[in-house]
Amino acid sequence: MGIAMAGLMATSMVYAVAHRRIANWSLWPVFGSLAMVFLLHLLAGFHTEAVNMNEYRTDLGLQLPFLILPFSFWLLPPLPSRYLRWLWLLLIAMTILAATGATANYLLHAQQINEAYLHSKVMPTEPDHIRFSLIITLAIAAGVMLLVHGVVRSGFRPWLIGAIVALALFLHLLAVRSGEMTFYALGCLSVLYLILRKQQWKQAGVLAAILLLLPVLSFVAFPTFRNKLYNTQEDVSTIEQSSAGKNFSIASRVYSYNAAWSVWQDNKLIGVGKPDLESEMARRYAKLYPQLTADFYIQPHNQYIYNLAAYGAIGLLVFCAGLFYPAWWARRKRAPLLLAQYVSIGLSFLVEYTLETQIGLAFVVFFLLLALQGSLPCEEEDTGWRPA
């Protein structure tokens, strides 16, 4: 991914020099707002402890997509509509390929994987299961929109419908709460849109029935989905018992939230800085949960709480303003894919620190910018739907 982003930046700079212009000059607030998130990480160096400076430099390297990708998309002209459609179809195809590989591996090791779901583990995927589940949800949303707007050739429509159905089923076989939460959130928003804006009651009823029946059928057909439900029930019941809850994902998340909240209570305005957060969290764990060993200390699995502890109330405000400003800019435009991506990442932030991994950060920033492309004016005439 680093090589790809470097290539994109080099391409954009060559274009800007060759044509002696910045293609999206007037939109600098939209692209610059995302770069504000990188600035937040950069400023953390002013109050990072000397012993954690290596962590600070590592974090700056990790957060470079917030600088490189907006800069590159700012310099380059908007992609033609047909290019955007092919890119979204490519995402769907690659997601199907990855899901097929994961399914084949599951079929070869079904008994072991089914058992693992009872112990807060999931089947191996590439990329990791949490980010992969979010990618699947976005691919489904893109496929549905391509079908709705009739921009897929008639010969390919059955294949695309089959891909959407296969991905929806695989999402339930994978049984990752983050992906399923965003899937059903987008489904409910679609039902409301069909009722309130389109007055299409029949279509809304069919979609609502699918959303109600799908988890029931998944519970019957997929042992992974069923075992994940049992595991979730047991997980929630152990929250008050840290000696047992340390082995469960939801309970351990709650402990991390409490520890991070304690860190923020003593550093409300500017936080402790991300490089120092791990050591501060360890101190709070030792105080709040003395029965837990260091092996069970985790960083807060909530991007909002993570940033609150790391950068304080001011930092969280800057983060939210920078990341979500493009949504405000596009609020009057018809941009369902941009909305889908914002819903996906906004909800994932509630249960994950999505931006603290390379794949998670690249997924968030790249697909926000790709969806944003559809809301930008393009010089090439195209009567087909421009994915936005």
Disulfide bonds with the S-S distance in Angstrom:
none
